[in-house]
Amino acid sequence: MLETPARDAQAHPAPTAAGPRTFPHRWLGLVAILSATLLNLLDASIVNVAAPAIRSELGGTAATLQWLSAGYTLALAIGLLTGGRLGDMFGRKKVLMVGLVGFLAASLACGAAGTIEVLLAARVVQGVFAAVMVPQCFGLIRDMFGRDMGKAYALFGPAIGLATIAGPVVAGLLVDADLLGTGWRSIFLINLPLGAAAIALGAKILPAGAPAVKGLKLDLGGALLAAAGMCLLLVPLVEGQELGWPVWSIAMLVSSVPVLGLFAWTQARRARAGRSALVELSVFKKRSYTSGIAFVVVFFGAVTGFSLAVGLFLQLGLGFGPLQASLAMAAWAVGAFVGSGSSAALAPKLGRGILHVGLGTMAAGLVVIWFQFGADTLPGTWALSPAFAVFGIGMGMIFVPLFGIITGELEDHEVGSASGLLESFQQGASALGVAGLGTVFFAQFAIGSGAAEAMHAAQLVTGLTVLLTLVAFLVAFGLPKQAKAEH
C-alpha cells in the first residue's frame, strides 16, 4: 500500500547549507521504522486468505469476512487524520512507541479471540494504533537522514510493493504450518516478535526530538465528524447487500453526504479563524492534487477489493487450502516486487508515463484472468500465476513514484498536510474497495455454492476491476507530468 510522509513538511524545515546532523546508527533506526511500516502493510491484507479458516472456527457471515479487512482499513483511514497531529504535539518517537505497543496488544487480542465479535473489535483497535504509528515513520526518516532521505526511501519502494500483496501469501503459509496448533491465530501472533524487536531497536536508536509544533491543539470535533461520515458511508455498503438493503442502510448512505460536508465546512471555518485543523483545505485548489485523490481512490479501491475477492474465490469457490491459495497468489507478490524495483529506474525518465505503463500492464494481466475465469475448466494451482505476475508487475510500478507525482505541483509548505490526507483517502479507498467488490462477489456467490457460481462471481469482479483500471488510466492524465524533485 502507498505510504506517504505524513505532515512533516512544515514541522521539519529543510536542512541548512551546512548539512543535516548525522545520527549514529541511523540505518539500524531505519530497520525499526521499516518494521513498523511492514506490520501495517501486512496486517492490512493478511486476513484475506485466513478468513475462511477464521469463519469455520468462529462463525460469521459473508459480511463478517469483509469486515475483517474493512474494519482495519476504516479505522486506519479515520485515525490517520489525527495520528500525524499527535506526533507534532508530543514528539514522533514517543508516539511511534505508543503506537507499536498498542498495535502489539491488539494483535495479541486478535490471536486470543474466542468469538468473531471480539476478533472484529480487536481488528479495529489494530487499525487505530496503526494510524498512530504510521505517520511518525517518515518524519523520523527526515530527522535522521536530512538530505540523504532519498537513500532511505529507495529501500521502501520494493519493500512496500512486496508487503502490499505478500500478506495473503504469508497468511497461507502460517495457517497451513499450524505452528504449535495456533492455526489462523498465528497470522496475528507473528506480529509480537517483529514488533518487540522494532520497539527494542527504536527505543535505543531513534532520535527523541521535541514536539514539532508548539501550542498545537487536536481538533477532536473534526476527528469525530470524519469518523461518523466514513462509518455512515461504509457500514451499509458492507451490510446492505446481505440484508436486502433495508431502509436504515439507505438512510445511512444518504446521511453520509451532509456529515462529510459538515466536516469539510468546519475545517474551512477553523482555518479561516487561525485555529488548528485536521485538514488543510487549500490543497484542493490544485487540480493536480484533486486528480491525485481521485486516482488513489480508484486505484487502491480496485487493487484491495480484487485481492480480497481472489482470496475468497480460491478457497470458498475452488476449495483450495490456505497453503495452496498462497502458492497460487505467490506470483502476484513476486511481480509486485519486480515492478516496484524497476519503476525506481524508469520513473525519472517517464514521469507520469510510468503510471500509464503500470496501469496498462495491470489491465493486460486482468484481461487474461477474465478469460480464464470464463473458461469451462477450473484453474489449477499454477494456472493463474502468469497473469497474476503480469498484474503484480504493473501494480508494483505505480507504488514508488505515485506520491511524488501527485504532489508535483504543490508548494513545499502544503506537502505535509496533503500527504497525511492522501494516505487517509488511500485507506478509505481500500475499505471501500473491500466493501464494494466484496459485495459484488457475494451477490453472485453464496457460501456453499458450487465452483461454477464462484467462477462467474470472480469473472464479474475481474471485469469491474478492468473498468476501474481504465478509469484510473484516464484520471492519471490530470496529474503533473513530473514528480516533485524533493519529497
Order of alpha helices (4+ residues) and beta strands (2+ residues): alpha-alpha-alpha-alpha-alpha-alpha-alpha-alpha-alpha-alpha-alpha-alpha-alpha-alpha-alpha-alpha
